[in-house]
Amino acid sequence: MKSNTIRLPEGFYLHQLDSVDNTNEEAKRLADKGAQSGALVLAKTQTSGRGRRGRAWSSPVGNLYSSLLLRPTCSLAEAARLTFLIAVAMAEAIETVTGMQVRPDCKWPNDLMVNGRKICGILLESASNHLSSTDYLVIGTGVNVAFYPDDSERPATSLASLGAPVSVHELVSVYVERIAYWLPIWEQQGFTPIREAWLTRGYGIGEPVVARLTERELQGTFVGLDDDGSLILREGSGFEHRIGAGEVFFRG
Ligand SMILES: O=C(O)CCCC[C@@H]1SC[C@@H]2NC(=O)N[C@@H]21
C-alpha cells in the first residue's frame, strides 16, 4: 500500500521542499546556520542536481533526492566510511518497501545496483574545522524511483521499471529507520559490522575489475573491502592494491 506520510525516528528532523538547487547544498546552508545533526533535506525536484566527479544528476519529480546532515565527532577519514552505512541502509529500505522484490547490490564505493544497473547514487561532502575532527558531513542520496537516465556508458534502472512502483515518502521513512538502526552500531562497534553488512551485498566480489585512478589504470580481481573501506584489488602476480578513491568497472 502506498503511504504519503513521512515518519522519522527520534533525532531526525525533516526539511521538505518542492524544488531546490540541490539537497546537498541546502543541507550545507542549514549546517552553516547551525542545524543539528540528523537534519534531513528532502526535495521533489532539483534544478542543479550533482553526481560524483562533477557529473549532473538528472532530477525529475518522482525520484528520491535527500541529504542527511551529520555531525560526527571522529576524524574525516573515519566519518567518510558512513557512505557504506548509508548504502546498506538504502539497500535494506528498498528491499523492505518492495517486499524483497528488488534486492540491490552495493557497488564500491557508493552506488546501489540491480541486475548490473545503477538504481541509487550517494554523494558525501564535508566541512572540517580541524585536521582531526569533522565539523559536519552531508550525505546525499538519489534513488531512481519512477525514472532513470538513459546512459549507455553507465546503465541505470528504476524501481518502477522493475515492477515496483513505491512511494518516495515510504522509502524515505524506512531509509531513515535503517540509518537509526545502524548509527548506534557504528558508534559502539565501529566500521566492522557495517563492512560485513556491505560485503554480503558487495557487487562484483571475486570478479575481474578495472580501477581507473587519477593517473593510471589497474586491472585485477576485486577480492574485498579493507578495514578502512578501501577496495582490495589483487593483480595476477598476487600483489594487492588498496584503492581509496577512483572509479571501478566490472566486466559483464
Ligand atoms: O552517483 C553519484 O554520482 C552520486 C549521485 C548523488 C545524487 C544525490 S540526489 C540528492 C543529492 N543532491 C544532489 O545533487 N546529489 C545528491
The ligand as an SDF file (V2000), in Angstrom:
LIG
                    3D

 16 17  0  0  0  0  0  0  0  0999 V2000
   26.3210    8.5320   -8.1280 O   0  0  0  0  0  0  0  0  0  0  0  0
   26.6100    9.7120   -7.9980 C   0  0  0  0  0  0  0  0  0  0  0  0
   27.3030   10.2950   -8.8330 O   0  0  0  0  0  0  0  0  0  0  0  0
   26.1020   10.4510   -6.8000 C   0  0  0  0  0  0  0  0  0  0  0  0
   24.7000   10.9240   -7.0020 C   0  0  0  0  0  0  0  0  0  0  0  0
   24.1250   11.6480   -5.8130 C   0  0  0  0  0  0  0  0  0  0  0  0
   22.7710   12.2050   -6.0970 C   0  0  0  0  0  0  0  0  0  0  0  0
   22.1440   12.8040   -4.8760 C   0  0  0  0  0  0  0  0  0  0  0  0
   20.4700   13.2720   -5.1370 S   0  0  0  0  0  0  0  0  0  0  0  0
   20.4590   14.1040   -3.6160 C   0  0  0  0  0  0  0  0  0  0  0  0
   21.7650   14.8610   -3.5580 C   0  0  0  0  0  0  0  0  0  0  0  0
   21.6580   16.0650   -4.3510 N   0  0  0  0  0  0  0  0  0  0  0  0
   22.4580   16.0570   -5.3970 C   0  0  0  0  0  0  0  0  0  0  0  0
   22.5260   16.9510   -6.2630 O   0  0  0  0  0  0  0  0  0  0  0  0
   23.1980   14.9480   -5.4190 N   0  0  0  0  0  0  0  0  0  0  0  0
   22.8250   14.0530   -4.3350 C   0  0  0  0  0  0  0  0  0  0  0  0
  1  2  2  0
  2  3  1  0
  2  4  1  0
  4  5  1  0
  5  6  1  0
  6  7  1  0
  7  8  1  0
  8  9  1  0
  8 16  1  0
  9 10  1  0
 10 11  1  0
 11 12  1  0
 11 16  1  0
 12 13  1  0
 13 14  2  0
 13 15  1  0
 15 16  1  0
M  END
$$$$
